[in-house]
Structure formats: C-alpha cells, structure tokens
Amino acid sequence: MTKQLYTAKEIAALCGISESKGYKIIAQLNKELADKGYITFRGKISRAYFNERIYGGVSEERTGSEG
C-alpha cells in the first residue's frame, strides 16, 4: 500500500530545505485544506495536495520521488 501522506522530513529531502521549513510548508498547506473543510493531520500533508500545490499537479513518477 502506498503512503498517502508526506512528513516534514520527506518534504525537506524532496525540496532540499530544512526540516523546520518543511513543517512550515505543511502548516500552510494544512491551513488551506482546513479552510476548504478537509480533515488534516499535524505534521503531515497529503501527497496529492502537496504535488498539486508545489509541482502544479505533476505525478510523483515524473518528479522522481519514491515511496
């Protein structure tokens, strides 16, 4: 089963940023989702939503990440 959520550590590795910046990005994206009425998890973000917002909807296969 494929993981459906990214952690701050995974985002940091994907984007080449610090883990603390990863947490800030997650907080921002989770706020956007919460404002739309979605349930969110602190410290984790939906892979689909992250890819949509960061990569413009490009699938993980095209970004080169592995689960």
KELO-846091 format. One record per residue: z, x negated, y negated of N, C-alpha, C, O in turn. Coordinates in nm, 3 decimals, always signed. Layout:
! KELO-846091
Z  X  Y  Z  X  Y  Z  X  Y  Z  X  Y
...
//
This chain:
! KELO-846091
+0.000  -0.084  +0.118  +0.000  +0.000  +0.000  +0.000  -0.088  -0.124  +0.079  -0.182  -0.134
-0.086  -0.059  -0.217  -0.100  -0.136  -0.339  +0.010  -0.098  -0.438  +0.041  +0.019  -0.457
+0.069  -0.201  -0.500  +0.169  -0.174  -0.603  +0.102  -0.106  -0.722  -0.008  -0.143  -0.761
+0.171  -0.006  -0.778  +0.113  +0.068  -0.889  +0.173  +0.030  -1.023  +0.130  +0.080  -1.126
+0.273  -0.059  -1.023  +0.339  -0.098  -1.146  +0.338  -0.249  -1.164  +0.347  -0.324  -1.066
+0.325  -0.293  -1.288  +0.341  -0.434  -1.324  +0.482  -0.456  -1.376  +0.541  -0.366  -1.437
+0.535  -0.574  -1.352  +0.661  -0.617  -1.414  +0.628  -0.707  -1.532  +0.514  -0.749  -1.549
+0.729  -0.737  -1.611  +0.709  -0.826  -1.726  +0.664  -0.965  -1.679  +0.582  -1.029  -1.745
+0.716  -1.009  -1.567  +0.678  -1.140  -1.514  +0.530  -1.142  -1.477  +0.460  -1.241  -1.504
+0.481  -1.035  -1.416  +0.339  -1.026  -1.379  +0.250  -1.020  -1.503  +0.144  -1.084  -1.507
+0.293  -0.945  -1.602  +0.216  -0.937  -1.727  +0.212  -1.073  -1.796  +0.108  -1.114  -1.848
+0.325  -1.143  -1.795  +0.329  -1.277  -1.855  +0.229  -1.370  -1.787  +0.157  -1.444  -1.854
+0.225  -1.365  -1.655  +0.131  -1.451  -1.581  -0.014  -1.411  -1.608  -0.100  -1.498  -1.625
-0.042  -1.281  -1.613  -0.179  -1.234  -1.637  -0.230  -1.274  -1.774  -0.346  -1.312  -1.790
-0.142  -1.263  -1.874  -0.184  -1.281  -2.013  -0.154  -1.421  -2.068  -0.196  -1.454  -2.179
-0.081  -1.501  -1.992  -0.046  -1.635  -2.041  +0.054  -1.629  -2.156  +0.043  -1.705  -2.252
+0.150  -1.539  -2.146  +0.251  -1.522  -2.250  +0.390  -1.538  -2.189  +0.404  -1.553  -2.067
+0.493  -1.536  -2.273  +0.630  -1.547  -2.222  +0.671  -1.415  -2.158  +0.615  -1.310  -2.186
+0.771  -1.424  -2.071  +0.822  -1.304  -2.005  +0.884  -1.208  -2.106  +0.872  -1.086  -2.092
+0.949  -1.263  -2.210  +1.009  -1.176  -2.312  +0.902  -1.098  -2.388  +0.923  -0.982  -2.423
+0.788  -1.161  -2.413  +0.676  -1.090  -2.477  +0.622  -0.983  -2.382  +0.581  -0.875  -2.426
+0.621  -1.011  -2.252  +0.581  -0.913  -2.153  +0.668  -0.789  -2.159  +0.618  -0.677  -2.150
+0.800  -0.808  -2.177  +0.892  -0.695  -2.190  +0.862  -0.615  -2.317  +0.871  -0.492  -2.316
+0.826  -0.683  -2.425  +0.794  -0.613  -2.550  +0.667  -0.530  -2.534  +0.660  -0.418  -2.584
+0.569  -0.583  -2.465  +0.445  -0.509  -2.439  +0.475  -0.386  -2.353  +0.425  -0.277  -2.381
+0.555  -0.405  -2.248  +0.592  -0.293  -2.162  +0.664  -0.185  -2.242  +0.634  -0.067  -2.227
+0.757  -0.225  -2.328  +0.831  -0.128  -2.410  +0.735  -0.047  -2.498  +0.749  +0.074  -2.511
+0.639  -0.116  -2.558  +0.542  -0.048  -2.645  +0.456  +0.050  -2.565  +0.438  +0.165  -2.606
+0.405  +0.005  -2.451  +0.319  +0.091  -2.370  +0.398  +0.207  -2.310  +0.346  +0.319  -2.302
+0.523  +0.183  -2.268  +0.606  +0.290  -2.215  +0.636  +0.394  -2.321  +0.644  +0.513  -2.291
+0.654  +0.350  -2.445  +0.677  +0.445  -2.555  +0.554  +0.534  -2.574  +0.567  +0.655  -2.593
+0.436  +0.474  -2.568  +0.312  +0.552  -2.579  +0.305  +0.657  -2.469  +0.270  +0.773  -2.493
+0.337  +0.616  -2.346  +0.332  +0.709  -2.234  +0.438  +0.818  -2.247  +0.410  +0.935  -2.220
+0.559  +0.781  -2.289  +0.666  +0.879  -2.307  +0.628  +0.981  -2.414  +0.656  +1.100  -2.400
+0.565  +0.935  -2.521  +0.521  +1.025  -2.627  +0.416  +1.124  -2.577  +0.403  +1.234  -2.632
+0.342  +1.086  -2.473  +0.243  +1.175  -2.413  +0.304  +1.264  -2.305  +0.235  +1.347  -2.246
+0.435  +1.246  -2.279  +0.503  +1.330  -2.182  +0.513  +1.272  -2.041  +0.555  +1.343  -1.950
+0.476  +1.147  -2.022  +0.483  +1.085  -1.891  +0.622  +1.028  -1.865  +0.693  +0.991  -1.958
+0.659  +1.021  -1.738  +0.783  +0.955  -1.698  +0.756  +0.805  -1.694  +0.652  +0.762  -1.644
+0.849  +0.725  -1.745  +0.833  +0.579  -1.746  +0.954  +0.513  -1.681  +1.058  +0.576  -1.663
+0.939  +0.387  -1.645  +1.045  +0.306  -1.586  +1.068  +0.185  -1.674  +0.973  +0.113  -1.706
+1.190  +0.162  -1.713  +1.222  +0.047  -1.797  +1.185  -0.083  -1.725  +1.221  -0.103  -1.609
+1.112  -0.169  -1.795  +1.075  -0.299  -1.739  +0.954  -0.299  -1.649  +0.919  -0.402  -1.592
+0.888  -0.183  -1.636  +0.767  -0.173  -1.553  +0.667  -0.083  -1.623  +0.703  +0.006  -1.700
+0.539  -0.110  -1.595  +0.433  -0.031  -1.657  +0.324  -0.003  -1.553  +0.296  -0.087  -1.467
+0.265  +0.112  -1.562  +0.155  +0.149  -1.473  +0.042  +0.048  -1.485  +0.000  +0.013  -1.595
-0.007  +0.001  -1.371  -0.120  -0.093  -1.372  -0.242  -0.029  -1.437  -0.313  -0.092  -1.515
-0.267  +0.098  -1.404  -0.384  +0.167  -1.458  -0.376  +0.176  -1.610  -0.475  +0.150  -1.679
-0.259  +0.212  -1.663  -0.246  +0.225  -1.808  -0.253  +0.089  -1.876  -0.315  +0.075  -1.982
-0.190  -0.011  -1.817  -0.197  -0.146  -1.873  -0.342  -0.193  -1.881  -0.386  -0.242  -1.985
-0.415  -0.177  -1.772  -0.555  -0.221  -1.770  -0.640  -0.144  -1.870  -0.729  -0.200  -1.933
-0.611  -0.015  -1.883  -0.685  +0.067  -1.980  -0.660  +0.019  -2.123  -0.754  +0.006  -2.202
-0.535  -0.008  -2.157  -0.499  -0.046  -2.295  -0.532  -0.191  -2.326  -0.572  -0.222  -2.438
-0.516  -0.280  -2.231  -0.537  -0.422  -2.257  -0.682  -0.464  -2.233  -0.741  -0.537  -2.312
-0.739  -0.416  -2.124  -0.873  -0.460  -2.086  -0.979  -0.353  -2.110  -1.095  -0.372  -2.072
-0.944  -0.243  -2.172  -1.042  -0.138  -2.200  -1.087  -0.064  -2.077  -1.200  -0.015  -2.072
-0.999  -0.054  -1.976  -1.032  +0.022  -1.856  -1.099  -0.058  -1.748  -1.145  -0.001  -1.650
-1.108  -0.188  -1.761  -1.168  -0.274  -1.660  -1.078  -0.276  -1.537  -0.956  -0.289  -1.550
-1.136  -0.263  -1.419  -1.058  -0.261  -1.296  -0.998  -0.398  -1.268  -1.044  -0.499  -1.322
-0.896  -0.402  -1.182  -0.828  -0.527  -1.150  -0.922  -0.627  -1.083  -0.909  -0.748  -1.104
-1.017  -0.577  -1.002  -1.109  -0.668  -0.936  -1.188  -0.750  -1.036  -1.216  -0.868  -1.013
-1.225  -0.688  -1.148  -1.304  -0.757  -1.250  -1.220  -0.848  -1.337  -1.273  -0.940  -1.399
-1.086  -0.824  -1.344  -1.000  -0.910  -1.425  -0.953  -1.031  -1.347  -0.902  -1.127  -1.404
-0.971  -1.027  -1.213  -0.935  -1.142  -1.131  -0.792  -1.143  -1.083  -0.748  -1.243  -1.027
-0.716  -1.035  -1.103  -0.577  -1.033  -1.055  -0.573  -0.989  -0.911  -0.662  -0.918  -0.863
-0.467  -1.031  -0.843  -0.448  -0.993  -0.704  -0.312  -0.929  -0.691  -0.219  -0.965  -0.762
-0.299  -0.832  -0.598  -0.174  -0.760  -0.579  -0.103  -0.813  -0.465  +0.006  -0.765  -0.433
//
